[in-house]
């Protein structure tokens, strides 16, 4: 928050009739939680609405997907996080529309919640660029359920290969394809390569998990396009050391069950395909009836309000906020800062102070590649570009410090120690009632007594 | 294992042609895992088949259901447990039939696995005494997926009550009904009472979770019928202290969505109903074409073989084994001992030693009621009947010692300390793609600005 003042937007919402103003927050992600925290135990009533009962620490979701952490390590009940904010109520429900004229939010259950202020922080979802049928073959990673589905697919691929090798003595190549080489794609590809090389290597009798191939496909000329070029090169070197095959300049044409078509129709077989290529804003942005960009994000002014609605704040990935000529990226840090800023602006309104401009304070970015391996583009408290071990330790420290509850922090530290020091993964569970649903029925094949387990 | 020798069953399976005999184990529960461990790195090939990729520590499943522990605290990948048994292969598949004549197991994938020895340890499932339609309204607790579904229902009931209280200013009574007062029913009822009284009390703004009612329904005259009567009374006192209403001598007539009918048609409203009243043997027992009892368990002789099949061992809950005139109960201890015994018998066959009779060594039973509260009927290394704190600490120690992998033991200890000392539950997550599927659409109800969050 800078000291620049915007005199054009001042206390536009009358706090009438001596009652406490009601703030409705949609979304319990980084932005929503931080807005609620900024308003905790102040002179407003806050209703926070989310479809889930938990806040998810999204930067570590890929670790749930690849069985390092469990869901409860990175997800915290929202009620627990905001337990001490006595003026905040939490509603587990889905927002289906917003009536900005009459100022109420319409919920899936039929409830309609009136508001004086509205903070919309519903984030983003996957975008398949119009190919929505790709989703079933190439899930993305946004929620804890996504993470468990990815885990199921990856671990099941090894199980099915083992079974085929048992039946036939051989099995086709095991290929994992990750599409999109932003931080999530890089982290997923690195983690898959690591799980097959380090963690599963002693678990099977008929297949060699080390032979599994991991491919990272990127349409652009280099991986981690938002990072400085030297860090892209460092990340590429580290990924290759882990055995990931990186295919830059490769356009995906089609995704089907079992394979991906790239460039001029070249076919890449894929037991599991994961999507980390595109995000679109939550559809709620368009329901507000305000200006949005081509990705569905709401265009906001310097105080995070859409034009004509000083009672509405848009925070996090859903906001298209321009600073110094560039768009602020859709990552955790600006979301947290925006949420806190929106909360403070409401408190300033109550004190009849002018609103202040939002300014994103960028401390830098980090992406892990594997154990002891990461890249870090640090901008605060000093400037540095690191690759390798030092970047990894920085990543570890920063992420531990950020995880929202103390309890989870301890548990994560414990699991990381176990994983990275002893090569054991404790969360390697395939869950869900239809664990085996991915399997195809084979021709009856007899396994004779003469075949031995020992290799 | 006693030293009594059964000279009638001796080395009936020829180990022909100099090859390694193949042992197929069906089921990765306590019996199956212990059979595989007994056979680890011996002169046989072992194929262990399970639908899941993990072994579940069932005695603590209720703690996953009531959000004390996470799934991965009590579930361990079978491949991890048996990693060092180089002669054991694991197959994630479903057994659809067994051809005992030609000695092969038929799998859902189409594979057929030939065997020299077969160990069947597929356990038990819920029995609704012919009322299979009750299952949707009153789930039971046998698997990790069951536990997560129970957790979803219990936590969602509080969420929906909070929403209704927000909309209408009031909500109907919140009732939880547990049917069946064996150890599982007692533990579930105690844990629900505890979660509503201790752990959720500060989480809501419009409802008071302490007002929720927990009812435990038992058809028989007393709870914990398998325990000595003085311990039943102690358990009853402790349950009542937690606020559980215990209804003994109460027959369930019908279970519908939202209520249970008992005795002569008396209606008990139930937001969540849980089933802990009946178990039936896994259907695999009947597929073997051998003698079974009315609950579908296979009747086995002193060496755990069904009549006429000395190459087949039945272990755990699936076995009807009579000792000293009584049936050995379907709990963890005999399952572990039977599995280990079956493995040893195969090794004795290989050494051309006569088989020895199985004898269940009963160390006693324990059931927890809540924090610092349990009953213990100890038979080894000394005899004692305890209630209260000392029983609870004994329960804690024994269960920690038994949890199968070292890592999980540490993590469970950590979570228990957190839960029982600081009243925090970290696993209070509602998961699943359709988290809100239980909700009914309400009439549109407007929540006006005048309603305050603060009470």
Interface residues (C-beta under 8 A of the other chain):
Chain A: X19 X20 X21 X22 X45 X46 X47 X51 X52 X53 X54 X70 X71 X72 X75 X76 X77 X79 X80 X83 X86 X87 X88 X89 X90 X91 X92 X93 X94 X104 X108 X109 X110 X111 X112 X113 X114 X115 X116 X144 X145 X148 X155 X156 X159 X162 X163 X166 X167 X202 X203 X204 X205 X206 X405 X407 X408 X410 X411 X414 X415 X418 X424 X426 X427 X428 X429 X430 X431 X432 X433 X435 X436 X439 X441 X442 X443 X444 X445 X446 X447 X448 X449 X450 X452 X453 X454
Chain B: X19 X20 X21 X22 X45 X46 X47 X51 X52 X53 X54 X70 X71 X72 X75 X76 X77 X79 X80 X83 X86 X87 X88 X89 X90 X91 X92 X93 X94 X104 X108 X109 X110 X111 X112 X113 X114 X115 X116 X144 X145 X148 X155 X156 X159 X162 X163 X166 X167 X202 X203 X204 X205 X206 X405 X407 X408 X410 X411 X414 X415 X418 X424 X426 X427 X428 X429 X430 X431 X432 X433 X435 X436 X439 X441 X442 X443 X444 X445 X446 X447 X448 X449 X450 X452 X453 X454
